[in-house]
Amino acid sequence: MSALNIAQPIVPPAMQSCFEHQRAAYLATPERSYAQRVEDLKKLARMLKDNRQALIEAINQDYGNRSTFETLFAEFFVVLGDIKSTIKHLKKWMKPQKRHIDLMVYPTSSNRVIPQPLGVVGVIVPWNFPLMLSFGPLTAIFAAGNRAMVKMSENSNNLTRLLMSISPKYFPPQQLQFFEDSSANGSVGPAFSSIRFDHLFFTGSGQTGRAVMANAARNLTPVTLELGGKSPAVVAPDFPMTLAVDRIMWSKAFNAGQICTNVDYVFIPAGSEADFEREAQRVIAERYPDINHADYTSMIDQRAYDRMQATLDDAVAKGARVVNLFPGQTPDKTLRKFPLTLVFDVSDDMVIMQREIFGPLLPVKTYTSREEVAGYINKHDRPLALYPFTRDRALQDYYVTHIMSGGVCINTALLHVAQHDMPFGGVGASGMGHYHGYEGFQTFSKMRPVYRQGFFAATRMMLPPYDKGPLKPNKLIELIIKLKG
């Protein structure tokens, strides 16, 4: 309760004005037609396609160096695929759903569930995938017929200013508006999350997510929280180590590990440490002969870089063995290039095993039984993703059954996020609610039950006095209860 007693943040006038105009536009036209929603989605796609190079460059400037391929794959490819899939299925999603009519109502009555827009949705976007994590939710928000206000990260100011300049060419401000967080510590966020949105969507850390939820609670604003956590990979003895390392290292190096669903630590069979280390060194040497090449992404800012170094220093001081996968190379510190590093002999008193890493450090743990793996993971917060590597179907089922996580990706990592017909979301400390595909449409819709009474109302048979009359309602209800039983 103490969080709710904190003074209410002051909402900047521009934000409040935008919200009031969007709310007024929604109230004037609460239902957007199928054709309007499809056009909104197409405009989102055009906004990305028409400004592709400028958007890539803006993200690159925000990072210092962001791999162009990673931007194209994780931002453009995924979002444009999501938009295309949503348009394909939208007409079906929008149809009212017929529901069963209870025994006590006359057959001419009807039950339906009607998907309707919520109104004005707020979106708080992190810096790591700023297009995917803004345009992805917007795809579901617009598919459901809503309007949106989007607060970008303080680490994405070049991109945000570009979006603020080009967005009016595609959408009026009463439909979509982007906001910059120009403060050094992201202090605009608390004010934004205090607006009386009809729904608030947040992607970010668990700590910030708690604050967002507390602010939203003042207005009873429903929230979807896409958080993070320590997502583990487990390599089973039956799975080829070469292939496991190949796939795990691809995901860990992607965006320099700055992904909420990344492999945060990996379990390997006891005795296989040397094999894992050797394969990791080989893979990284082949893919990144120079850490300063543009294909290897920078840490987002100096604070993130320093946090990686402090995390690594803490592990070494407490007995960890580290393996720099860029041996003999001098990373460009002005571009905040932090080397991908394996960390062996880790323990729970190390920072690296207590917090989400969100960077290119990979702790490696060993195990002797599946029960040991499940027991360790289940003693900690439920992760956003689980990555079992095994061809044994029974073992796959064991991990899926015995370890709860937001999502599961078997025999690879990350790619479940790009499946457009699958919901994405966390559980427990890794988040609440889902988006992507139909579940995203549902999240931003009010699935509204509508009962329509027919000519005859069954309540006519249930009027007091209940023990008198030709039907004797008390006897009638007893009979109906027996029939239902």
C-alpha positions in Angstrom: 0.0 0.0 0.0 2.9 2.4 0.6 3.6 2.7 -3.1 0.1 4.1 -3.6 0.8 6.8 -1.0 3.6 8.4 -3.0 2.8 11.8 -4.4 1.1 11.7 -7.8 3.6 12.6 -10.6 2.7 15.8 -12.6 1.8 14.9 -16.2 3.4 17.3 -18.7 0.8 19.5 -20.4 1.6 18.1 -23.9 1.0 14.6 -22.7 -2.2 15.4 -21.0 -3.5 17.4 -23.9 -2.7 14.5 -26.3 -4.6 12.1 -24.1 -7.6 14.3 -23.9 -7.7 14.8 -27.7 -7.3 11.0 -28.2 -10.0 10.2 -25.6 -12.4 12.8 -27.3 -11.7 11.2 -30.7 -12.4 7.8 -29.3 -15.7 8.8 -27.7 -16.8 10.5 -30.9 -16.0 7.4 -33.0 -15.6 4.4 -30.6 -15.7 1.7 -33.3 -13.2 1.7 -36.1 -14.3 -0.4 -39.1 -12.4 -3.3 -40.5 -11.3 -1.3 -43.4 -10.0 1.5 -41.2 -8.0 -0.9 -39.0 -6.5 -2.6 -42.1 -5.5 0.9 -43.4 -4.0 1.8 -40.0 -1.9 -1.4 -40.1 -0.8 -0.7 -43.7 0.3 2.8 -42.7 2.4 1.3 -39.9 4.1 -0.9 -42.4 4.6 2.0 -44.8 6.1 4.1 -42.1 8.8 1.5 -41.6 9.4 0.8 -45.3 9.4 4.5 -46.4 11.9 5.5 -43.8 14.0 2.3 -43.4 17.5 3.8 -43.9 16.8 6.8 -41.6 15.4 4.5 -38.9 18.4 2.2 -39.1 20.8 5.1 -38.8 19.0 6.7 -35.9 19.1 3.4 -34.0 22.8 3.1 -34.9 23.5 6.6 -33.5 21.7 5.8 -30.3 23.8 2.7 -29.7 27.1 4.1 -31.0 27.2 1.0 -33.1 24.2 -1.3 -33.8 24.6 -4.2 -36.3 22.5 -3.3 -39.4 21.6 -6.9 -39.9 20.3 -7.2 -36.3 18.2 -4.1 -36.8 16.8 -5.4 -40.1 16.1 -8.9 -38.7 14.8 -8.1 -35.2 13.0 -4.8 -35.9 11.9 -4.7 -39.6 11.5 -8.4 -40.5 9.7 -9.4 -37.3 7.4 -6.3 -37.2 6.4 -6.4 -40.9 5.7 -10.1 -40.6 3.5 -9.5 -37.6 1.6 -6.8 -39.5 1.1 -9.0 -42.5 -0.2 -11.9 -40.4 -2.5 -9.6 -38.4 -4.1 -8.2 -41.6 -4.6 -11.8 -42.8 -6.6 -12.9 -39.7 -8.2 -9.6 -38.6 -11.6 -10.1 -40.2 -12.0 -13.4 -38.3 -10.8 -12.0 -35.0 -13.3 -9.1 -35.2 -16.4 -11.3 -35.7 -18.7 -11.6 -32.7 -18.5 -15.0 -31.1 -21.7 -17.0 -30.5 -21.9 -18.6 -27.1 -24.1 -21.3 -25.6 -27.5 -20.3 -24.3 -28.3 -21.5 -20.8 -31.3 -23.8 -20.0 -33.3 -21.1 -18.3 -33.6 -18.7 -21.2 -36.0 -19.0 -24.1 -34.5 -20.2 -27.5 -35.1 -16.9 -29.2 -32.5 -15.3 -26.8 -28.9 -15.1 -27.8 -25.4 -14.8 -26.3 -22.5 -13.2 -28.0 -19.0 -11.9 -27.2 -18.2 -8.8 -29.1 -14.5 -7.6 -29.4 -14.6 -3.8 -28.9 -11.8 -1.2 -28.6 -10.7 -0.2 -25.2 -10.0 3.4 -26.1 -6.6 5.1 -25.5 -3.6 2.8 -24.8 -0.2 3.9 -23.4 3.0 2.2 -24.5 6.3 2.5 -22.6 9.2 1.3 -24.8 12.7 0.2 -23.8 15.8 1.0 -25.8 17.0 -2.5 -26.8 14.6 -3.1 -29.7 12.9 0.2 -29.9 11.0 -0.4 -33.2 9.9 -4.0 -32.5 8.8 -3.1 -29.0 6.8 -0.1 -30.1 5.4 -1.2 -33.5 4.8 -4.7 -32.2 2.3 -3.6 -29.6 1.0 -0.9 -32.0 0.1 -3.7 -34.4 -2.2 -5.3 -31.9 -3.4 -2.0 -30.5 -4.5 -0.8 -34.0 -5.9 -4.2 -34.9 -8.2 -3.9 -31.9 -9.3 -0.4 -33.0 -7.6 1.7 -30.4 -5.6 4.9 -30.3 -2.1 5.1 -28.8 0.5 7.3 -27.0 4.0 5.9 -27.0 6.7 7.0 -24.6 10.2 6.0 -25.9 13.4 5.5 -23.9 15.8 8.2 -22.8 18.4 6.1 -24.6 16.6 6.3 -27.9 16.4 10.0 -28.5 17.7 10.0 -32.1 15.1 7.5 -33.1 12.4 9.2 -31.0 12.9 12.5 -32.7 12.8 10.9 -36.1 9.5 9.1 -35.2 8.0 12.3 -33.8 8.8 14.1 -37.1 7.6 11.4 -39.5 4.6 10.0 -37.6 2.3 13.0 -38.5 2.8 12.1 -42.2 1.0 8.8 -41.5 -1.3 9.3 -38.5 -3.0 12.3 -36.9 -2.0 13.0 -33.3 -5.5 11.9 -32.1 -4.6 8.5 -33.5 -0.9 8.1 -32.6 1.8 10.2 -31.0 5.3 9.5 -29.8 6.9 11.2 -26.8 10.6 11.7 -26.0 12.1 11.1 -22.6 14.8 13.6 -22.7 15.6 13.4 -18.9 18.9 11.9 -17.9 17.2 9.3 -15.6 14.0 8.7 -17.5 11.9 10.6 -15.1 9.1 11.2 -17.7 8.1 7.6 -17.3 6.3 8.0 -13.9 4.2 10.8 -15.2 3.3 8.9 -18.3 2.3 5.9 -16.4 0.0 8.1 -14.2 -2.2 9.0 -17.1 -5.7 7.5 -17.0 -5.2 5.2 -20.0 -7.6 2.5 -20.8 -4.7 0.1 -20.9 -1.0 0.5 -20.2 1.7 -1.7 -21.9 5.2 -1.7 -20.5 8.4 -3.5 -21.6 11.4 -3.2 -19.3 12.9 -4.3 -16.0 11.1 -5.9 -13.1 12.0 -3.1 -10.8 10.6 -0.4 -13.2 7.6 -2.6 -13.9 6.7 -2.6 -10.2 6.7 1.2 -10.2 4.7 1.4 -13.4 2.1 -1.0 -12.0 1.9 1.1 -8.8 1.3 4.3 -10.8 -1.3 2.6 -12.9 -3.1 1.2 -9.8 -4.0 4.7 -8.7 -6.3 4.8 -11.7 -7.1 1.1 -11.8 -5.6 1.1 -15.2 -5.0 -2.5 -16.4 -1.5 -3.3 -17.4 0.5 -5.7 -19.5 4.0 -6.1 -18.2 6.7 -7.6 -20.4 9.6 -7.9 -18.0 12.7 -10.1 -18.0 14.5 -12.4 -15.7 17.2 -15.1 -15.9 16.2 -17.3 -18.8 18.1 -20.6 -18.6 19.3 -23.0 -21.3 19.8 -26.7 -20.6 21.9 -28.9 -22.8 21.1 -32.5 -22.4 23.7 -35.3 -22.8 22.0 -36.6 -26.0 22.2 -33.2 -27.8 25.4 -32.6 -29.9 27.5 -30.0 -28.1 28.7 -28.5 -31.3 25.1 -27.7 -32.4 24.1 -26.5 -28.9 27.0 -24.0 -28.7 26.4 -22.9 -32.3 22.8 -21.9 -31.4 23.4 -20.6 -27.9 26.3 -18.4 -29.0 24.2 -16.9 -31.9 21.6 -15.8 -29.4 24.0 -14.6 -26.8 26.0 -12.5 -29.2 22.9 -11.0 -30.8 22.6 -7.3 -29.8 25.5 -8.0 -27.5 23.2 -10.0 -25.2 20.9 -7.0 -24.6 17.7 -9.0 -25.0 15.1 -9.8 -22.3 14.6 -13.3 -23.6 18.3 -14.1 -24.1 20.0 -17.1 -22.6 21.0 -15.7 -19.2 22.9 -18.8 -18.0 23.4 -22.4 -19.3 23.4 -25.8 -17.7 25.7 -28.4 -19.3 26.4 -32.0 -18.3 29.2 -32.3 -15.7 32.5 -33.0 -17.4 31.7 -31.3 -20.6 33.1 -27.9 -19.7 36.1 -28.2 -21.9 34.0 -29.1 -24.9 31.7 -26.2 -24.4 34.6 -23.8 -24.0 36.4 -25.0 -27.1 33.3 -24.9 -29.3 32.4 -21.4 -28.1 35.9 -20.1 -28.9 35.7 -21.6 -32.4 32.3 -20.3 -33.1 33.0 -16.7 -32.0 36.4 -16.6 -33.8 34.6 -17.6 -37.1 31.8 -15.1 -36.8 33.5 -12.1 -35.2 37.2 -12.0 -36.2 37.3 -8.4 -35.0 35.3 -7.3 -32.0 35.4 -3.7 -33.4 33.6 -4.7 -36.6 30.2 -3.2 -37.2 28.6 -6.7 -36.9 29.2 -6.7 -33.2 26.9 -4.4 -31.4 27.9 -1.9 -28.7 26.6 -1.6 -25.1 23.9 1.0 -25.2 25.6 3.5 -22.8 28.6 3.9 -20.5 26.5 2.9 -17.5 25.6 -0.4 -19.1 29.3 -1.0 -20.0 30.4 -0.2 -16.5 27.8 -2.5 -15.1 29.1 -5.4 -17.2 32.6 -4.8 -16.0 31.5 -4.6 -12.3 29.5 -7.8 -12.7 32.5 -9.6 -14.1 34.9 -8.2 -11.5 32.5 -9.4 -8.7 32.4 -12.9 -10.2 36.2 -13.1 -10.5 36.7 -11.8 -6.9 34.4 -14.6 -5.7 36.2 -17.4 -7.4 34.8 -17.6 -11.0 36.9 -18.6 -14.0 36.4 -16.4 -17.0 37.1 -17.0 -20.7 37.2 -14.0 -23.0 36.0 -15.2 -26.4 37.9 -12.3 -28.1 41.4 -13.2 -26.9 44.2 -10.8 -27.9 41.8 -8.2 -29.2 41.4 -4.6 -27.9 37.8 -3.6 -27.8 36.9 0.0 -28.7 35.9 1.5 -25.4 34.7 4.7 -27.0 32.0 2.5 -28.8 31.5 0.5 -25.6 32.4 -2.9 -27.2 32.3 -5.4 -24.4 33.7 -8.9 -25.2 31.5 -11.9 -25.0 32.8 -13.8 -22.0 32.1 -17.3 -20.5 32.0 -17.4 -16.7 32.6 -20.8 -15.1 32.4 -21.9 -11.4 29.6 -19.5 -10.6 27.8 -19.4 -7.3 24.6 -17.8 -6.1 26.5 -15.2 -4.0 27.7 -13.6 -7.2 25.9 -10.6 -8.8 26.0 -12.4 -12.1 23.6 -15.1 -10.7 21.3 -12.8 -8.8 20.3 -10.3 -11.5 19.4 -10.4 -15.2 22.7 -9.9 -17.0 21.4 -8.1 -20.1 24.8 -8.2 -21.7 27.5 -10.5 -23.3 28.3 -12.5 -20.2 27.3 -16.2 -20.1 27.5 -18.1 -16.8 28.0 -21.9 -17.3 26.7 -24.3 -14.7 27.1 -28.1 -14.6 24.5 -30.7 -13.5 24.2 -34.5 -13.1 20.4 -35.0 -13.2 17.3 -33.3 -14.7 15.8 -33.0 -11.2 18.8 -31.0 -10.2 18.2 -28.5 -13.0 14.5 -28.2 -12.3 15.1 -27.8 -8.6 17.6 -25.0 -9.1 15.4 -23.0 -11.6 12.3 -23.4 -9.5 14.0 -22.0 -6.4 14.2 -18.7 -8.3 11.8 -16.3 -10.0 10.0 -17.8 -13.0 12.0 -16.9 -16.1 10.6 -15.3 -19.3 11.9 -18.1 -21.4 13.2 -21.7 -21.1 15.6 -23.3 -23.6 15.9 -27.1 -23.3 18.3 -28.6 -25.9 17.4 -32.3 -26.3 16.0 -34.7 -28.9 14.4 -36.9 -26.3 10.7 -36.1 -26.3 10.2 -37.4 -22.8 12.9 -35.1 -21.5 11.5 -32.2 -23.4 8.1 -32.9 -21.8 9.7 -33.2 -18.4 11.2 -29.7 -18.5 8.1 -28.2 -20.0 6.0 -29.8 -17.2 8.3 -29.3 -14.3 9.6 -25.7 -15.0 7.2 -22.8 -15.4 8.3 -20.0 -17.7 6.8 -17.4 -19.9 7.6 -19.3 -23.0 9.6 -22.3 -24.2 11.9 -22.7 -27.2 13.2 -26.2 -27.7 16.6 -26.8 -29.4 17.2 -23.2 -30.1 16.8 -19.8 -28.5 14.9 -16.5 -29.1 13.0 -17.6 -32.2 9.7 -18.2 -30.3 9.4 -14.4 -30.1 9.1 -14.2 -33.9 6.2 -16.7 -34.2 3.2 -14.5 -35.1 0.5 -17.0 -34.2 1.9 -17.6 -30.7 1.3 -15.4 -27.6 4.3 -13.8 -26.0 4.5 -12.9 -22.3 5.9 -13.7 -18.9 4.7 -15.3 -15.8 5.2 -14.2 -12.2 8.3 -11.9 -11.9 8.9 -12.1 -15.7 5.6 -10.4 -16.5 1.9 -10.6 -16.9 -0.4 -10.6 -20.0 0.3 -11.5 -23.6 0.5 -9.9 -27.0 1.3 -11.1 -30.6 -1.3 -12.6 -32.8 -4.9 -13.2 -31.6 -3.9 -12.9 -27.9 -2.6 -9.4 -28.6 -5.9 -8.5 -30.3 -7.7 -9.8 -27.1 -5.4 -7.9 -24.8 -6.3 -4.6 -26.3 -10.0 -5.4 -26.8 -12.8 -5.6 -24.4 -14.2 -9.0 -25.0 -17.7 -7.8 -24.2 -20.5 -10.3 -23.4 -23.9 -9.3 -24.7 -27.1 -11.3 -23.7 -30.1 -10.5 -25.8 -33.5 -11.4 -24.3 -36.0 -13.1 -26.5 -39.8 -12.6 -26.6 -40.4 -14.7 -23.5 -38.5 -14.1 -20.3 -37.9 -17.2 -18.0 -38.1 -14.9 -15.0 -41.9 -14.9 -15.5 -41.8 -18.4 -14.0 -39.8 -17.3 -11.0 -41.9 -14.6 -9.4 -42.8 -14.6 -5.6 -44.5 -16.0 -3.7 -42.2 -18.9 -4.4 -44.3 -21.6 -2.8 -47.5 -20.8 -4.6 -49.0 -20.6 -8.1 -49.3 -23.2 -10.8 -45.5 -23.7 -11.2 -44.4 -23.3 -7.6 -41.0 -21.6 -8.4 -39.2 -23.3 -5.5 -40.2 -26.7 -6.8 -39.3 -25.6 -10.4 -35.8 -24.5 -9.4 -35.1 -27.8 -7.5 -36.1 -29.7 -10.7 -33.8 -27.6 -12.8 -30.9 -28.1 -10.4 -31.4 -31.9 -10.6 -31.5 -31.7 -14.4 -28.2 -29.7 -14.4 -26.6 -32.1 -12.0 
